[in-house]
Every structure is written in structure tokens, then in C-alpha cells.
Amino acid sequence: MDKGKNYEVKDIKLAEQGRKNIEWAEMQMSALLKVKERFEKEKPFKGIKIGLALHVTKETAVLVKTLVAGGAEIAITGCNPLSTQDDVAAALAKEDINVWAYKGETKEDYYRYLNNVINFKPNITIDDGCDLVTEIHTKHSHLIQNIIGGAEETTTGVIRLRAMEKDNALKYPIVAVNDNKTKHLLDNYYGTGQSTIDGILRGTSILFAGKNVVIAGYGDCGKGVALRAKGMGSNIIITEVDAFRALQAKLDGFLVMRMKEAAKIGDIFITVTGDKHVIKAEHLKLMKDKAIVANSGHFDAEIDYAGLKKIAKSSREIRALVEEFTLENGKRIIALGNCRLVNLSLAEGHPSEVMSTSFCGQALSCEYLAKNKGKLPIKVIALPEELDNEIARLQLEALGVEIDKLDKEQETYLKSWKEGT
Ligand SMILES: NC(=O)c1ccc[n+]([C@@H]2O[C@H](COP(=O)([O-])OP(=O)(O)OC[C@H]3O[C@@H](n4cnc5c(N)ncnc54)[C@H](O)[C@@H]3O)[C@@H](O)[C@H]2O)c1
């Protein structure tokens, strides 16, 4: 581990490669760079400290640089022990950003680093999964008086925040960036769809064509994964607990069944539910020899990894972060990325272009919080729709796409109820 006044990273010598990777990401992140250009002129974060717990990736580094361009002081740590790109963390440290993160963090280090971000006394928090906000609310509530607000990146984090709000435990406003329509479309649907397959392929290099791919959860993430796996020639099986989502999956042409049935026929299992123990030890025992299990939901709770270890008579790491567990019944289960987010543990997360729109949401949310300091309700709030639409406009501009505009006659027609057949 390399340590400095403002950092703790795996190897500071990786900074040059990290810098090049950040440049590589920037090439695909024109929408966010447009926001950065404006921030450079307007300095919306002058005198504001922003503390982040986000996956420390090349794309997050572009967000950090955008916030710095807007005048913010930054402290950042990861939000998952396996998702940090060590070269990027080193590059941020070299640029004098406060950064504490390495890939493969122990639980102790994970929480020590979160506390370093908290000790930096942020005025705005950016979270992915709500660990930073929870830590502040439960152990450092005296700091809340200086916090303007926060922004949350993912579904699981928003679920936790809504539970806090319901318990009257939430003490500052938080923008649910996850709920932006631009975020859901690009990140949960297209991003998770592609990068989950990417992680499984990098880990295993298996053929998807002809395989039975069982996807637990048919939310935006599950739909995206199903779409991509289908495109590669797999047979898709969906498991769900929500009747409407299950119906959608059925009508989209997929087999829908209970996990205890799917367990017997699946070749590859992917969980994207945000729930706990969706694949239990009893399911693992039913699986075919060499079945692959992977999780792309936020926490490592979706597959009972501890249960898998218990029912295995032996295990070995056959490739980096690819473990083979041999059960008492002689069958082997292949678990990817310690059952943590497979797209970040075995691949590089979402494509940069996807993160450009997600992080436009983060950057504009921080600006919205700063501009409306003290005026927002202490709730989980949505980014105003016009800002969400602005993100779509920026991304269309990045893609070189122009669209029509309503003319006066159409505007009037769409607002009136008098004109009929
Ligand atoms: N890998 C990534 O990069 C990435 C990106 C975005 C979101 N996420 C995470 O992925 C998870 C899913 O996100 P989403 O936006 O699709 O959520 P969502 O809430 O829209 O969908 C989740 C679906 O899972 C279903 N479900 C819940 N428990 C289940 C169970 N026991 N069995 C089967 N289905 C069950 C729900 O009914 C729901 O339809 C969350 O944890 C989110 O934070 C990961």
C-alpha cells in the first residue's frame, strides 16, 4: 500500500496509466465535459466540499474533475471493496485529490476510508449504496448541520434512503439520481446489460449461445441483461416475485419460473434484484455440474456466498476472482467475483458513455443542491424533470442527433381539450 498526506492507494506508480485511462474515458464522455466547461466559468461549488463514496473508476475520475472545475474541494473513497481501479486511484492522488481506495479492501479499511471522507466534513455527499449517508447519520450526526444535501446513485441506495425517510431518520435532502429517467435508461438498462455480460465473459470466456441463462429480477437491470444474453443466442429464464414484472417477462417471450425449478436447468445464473439470498444453498445444491453464478445487484447479499462455502467440501480459485466450489454431491459451482457486482469486479463497470449520462445527473444534482441550499425539503427528492431532459439533450448532442421541436400550432393543440375529430 502507498500512503501520502492525502491518499492511501495500492501503488502510486500506476498513476501514469491511470491518467491515460481517464483520458480514454473522457473521449466517450462529451456530455459530462460540456457540463464541466460550464462549471469552469460559473464555479457553482466555490467554497463547497464534496465527499464521495463511489466506485473509483476512470469515469468517476472524470466526474471528480468536473466537480473540481466547478470549484469544489473533493474527498473520495470506494463504495465496494472490489470495484476500485488502482491506476485511477493513483492518478487522482497525483492530482492532489484526497483519495483512499484500493481493489480488494478489507472491511476495516472500507469503513476507515469512509470515515476519512466523513472527517473531511463534506457539505455535499455523493453515495452509491447509501453507506456514507448511513455512517454519517448513525455515528457523526453532529456534522449534519453543515451538510447542504446529498445525491444517491443506485436503486439499493434509494431503497435504503426511503426507509430512512419513513423512519424519520433522514436529516438532509438527497437527490435520487438513480431515478432520473436518463440514468435508468442508459445505466441500469443498457449499462448493466452490457457490462454484466462483459464481466462474465472476461472471467470465464464461455460461449453464451445455446446456454440457459437464469436472470433473477426483471427490473431495468434484469431487462437489460436479458436483452443482451438473448442477442447472444441464450435461452432466457426469468425468476421474479412481482406479478407485473413476471408478466412483462413472459410477454417479452421469456420462460418464467420459480428459482427452485430454474436451479435445475440453468447454466449461468445472474442476480439483479437488490434483494437478499435470492439464490440460497438449497438452490445451489440443485444446480448442474459447472453452473456459473454471478451477481450484478448492488450488494453481495443476493447469492448466499457464505452458504455456498458451507456446503462445499473444497474450493479453489481457478482464475482471478473465478472460484470453483465442489459440493458433497460432487458437482462444481463456479462463483464469479466473490458474488459481488460482476461487472465491476471482473470488468470495468459500465461503458464510459453510459457513465457520462449518470454523472451528468450527479453533477447537475450537486449544482441544484448548492443553488437551493436550505430551501429543499428533508426528503428523498427527484431532480427536476427539465434538468433530466437537459441530460438527454446533452447526450443527443454528443451523439450528433438533432430532433424536431413543437411549433406553436402543435403546442396549442397538445394543451387544448376542445379540438376533436
Ligand atoms: N451492476 C451495476 O452496475 C448496477 C447498475 C444499476 C443498478 N444496480 C443494482 O441492481 C439491482 C437491481 O436494480 P434495478 O434498477 O433493476 O431494480 P428494480 O427494483 O427495478 O428491479 C429489481 C427486480 O427484482 C425483483 N426481485 C426482488 N426480489 C426478488 C427475488 N427474491 N427473486 C426474484 N426477483 C426479485 C423485483 O420484483 C424487481 O422487479 C439493485 O441492487 C441496483 O442497485 C447495479
Ligand as a Chemical Component Dictionary entry (heavy atoms), coordinates in Angstrom:
data_LIG
# 
_chem_comp.id                   LIG 
_chem_comp.type                 NON-POLYMER 
_chem_comp.pdbx_formal_charge   0 
_chem_comp.three_letter_code    LIG 
# 
loop_
_chem_comp_atom.comp_id 
_chem_comp_atom.atom_id 
_chem_comp_atom.alt_atom_id 
_chem_comp_atom.type_symbol 
_chem_comp_atom.charge 
_chem_comp_atom.model_Cartn_x 
_chem_comp_atom.model_Cartn_y 
_chem_comp_atom.model_Cartn_z 
_chem_comp_atom.pdbx_ordinal 
LIG N1  N1  N 0  -24.261 -3.712  -11.695 1  
LIG C1  C1  C 0  -24.457 -2.412  -11.801 2  
LIG O1  O1  O 0  -23.605 -1.669  -12.280 3  
LIG C2  C2  C 0  -25.769 -1.844  -11.373 4  
LIG C3  C3  C 0  -26.298 -0.709  -12.022 5  
LIG C4  C4  C 0  -27.536 -0.213  -11.613 6  
LIG C5  C5  C 0  -28.208 -0.831  -10.554 7  
LIG N2  N2  N 1  -27.629 -1.918  -9.922  8  
LIG C6  C6  C 0  -28.281 -2.631  -8.824  9  
LIG O2  O2  O 0  -29.024 -3.716  -9.398  10 
LIG C7  C7  C 0  -30.134 -4.056  -8.553  11 
LIG C8  C8  C 0  -31.409 -4.018  -9.400  12 
LIG O3  O3  O 0  -31.646 -2.717  -9.902  13 
LIG P1  P1  P 0  -32.973 -2.357  -10.759 14 
LIG O4  O4  O 0  -32.876 -0.902  -11.056 15 
LIG O5  O5  O -1 -33.157 -3.323  -11.853 16 
LIG O6  O6  O 0  -34.062 -2.596  -9.602  17 
LIG P2  P2  P 0  -35.637 -2.824  -9.706  18 
LIG O7  O7  O 0  -36.147 -2.646  -8.329  19 
LIG O8  O8  O 0  -36.226 -2.043  -10.825 20 
LIG O9  O9  O 0  -35.749 -4.391  -10.121 21 
LIG C9  C9  C 0  -35.461 -5.429  -9.253  22 
LIG C10 C10 C 0  -36.430 -6.561  -9.537  23 
LIG O10 O10 O 0  -36.064 -7.692  -8.733  24 
LIG C11 C11 C 0  -37.253 -8.296  -8.277  25 
LIG N3  N3  N 0  -36.978 -9.116  -7.091  26 
LIG C12 C12 C 0  -36.858 -8.712  -5.803  27 
LIG N4  N4  N 0  -36.638 -9.783  -5.005  28 
LIG C13 C13 C 0  -36.616 -10.868 -5.817  29 
LIG C14 C14 C 0  -36.446 -12.256 -5.590  30 
LIG N5  N5  N 0  -36.259 -12.746 -4.361  31 
LIG N6  N6  N 0  -36.480 -13.094 -6.661  32 
LIG C15 C15 C 0  -36.688 -12.623 -7.915  33 
LIG N7  N7  N 0  -36.867 -11.316 -8.189  34 
LIG C16 C16 C 0  -36.832 -10.451 -7.148  35 
LIG C17 C17 C 0  -38.210 -7.149  -8.010  36 
LIG O11 O11 O 0  -39.557 -7.578  -8.009  37 
LIG C18 C18 C 0  -37.888 -6.213  -9.179  38 
LIG O12 O12 O 0  -38.722 -6.448  -10.289 39 
LIG C19 C19 C 0  -30.086 -3.028  -7.409  40 
LIG O13 O13 O 0  -29.362 -3.585  -6.345  41 
LIG C20 C20 C 0  -29.294 -1.871  -8.010  42 
LIG O14 O14 O 0  -28.714 -1.073  -7.023  43 
LIG C21 C21 C 0  -26.457 -2.441  -10.325 44 
# 
loop_
_chem_comp_bond.comp_id 
_chem_comp_bond.atom_id_1 
_chem_comp_bond.atom_id_2 
_chem_comp_bond.value_order 
_chem_comp_bond.pdbx_ordinal 
LIG N1  C1  SING 1  
LIG C1  O1  DOUB 2  
LIG C1  C2  SING 3  
LIG C2  C3  SING 4  
LIG C2  C21 DOUB 5  
LIG C3  C4  DOUB 6  
LIG C4  C5  SING 7  
LIG C5  N2  DOUB 8  
LIG N2  C6  SING 9  
LIG N2  C21 SING 10 
LIG C6  O2  SING 11 
LIG C6  C20 SING 12 
LIG O2  C7  SING 13 
LIG C7  C8  SING 14 
LIG C7  C19 SING 15 
LIG C8  O3  SING 16 
LIG O3  P1  SING 17 
LIG P1  O4  DOUB 18 
LIG P1  O5  SING 19 
LIG P1  O6  SING 20 
LIG O6  P2  SING 21 
LIG P2  O7  DOUB 22 
LIG P2  O8  SING 23 
LIG P2  O9  SING 24 
LIG O9  C9  SING 25 
LIG C9  C10 SING 26 
LIG C10 O10 SING 27 
LIG C10 C18 SING 28 
LIG O10 C11 SING 29 
LIG C11 N3  SING 30 
LIG C11 C17 SING 31 
LIG N3  C12 SING 32 
LIG N3  C16 SING 33 
LIG C12 N4  DOUB 34 
LIG N4  C13 SING 35 
LIG C13 C14 SING 36 
LIG C13 C16 DOUB 37 
LIG C14 N5  SING 38 
LIG C14 N6  DOUB 39 
LIG N6  C15 SING 40 
LIG C15 N7  DOUB 41 
LIG N7  C16 SING 42 
LIG C17 O11 SING 43 
LIG C17 C18 SING 44 
LIG C18 O12 SING 45 
LIG C19 O13 SING 46 
LIG C19 C20 SING 47 
LIG C20 O14 SING 48 
# 
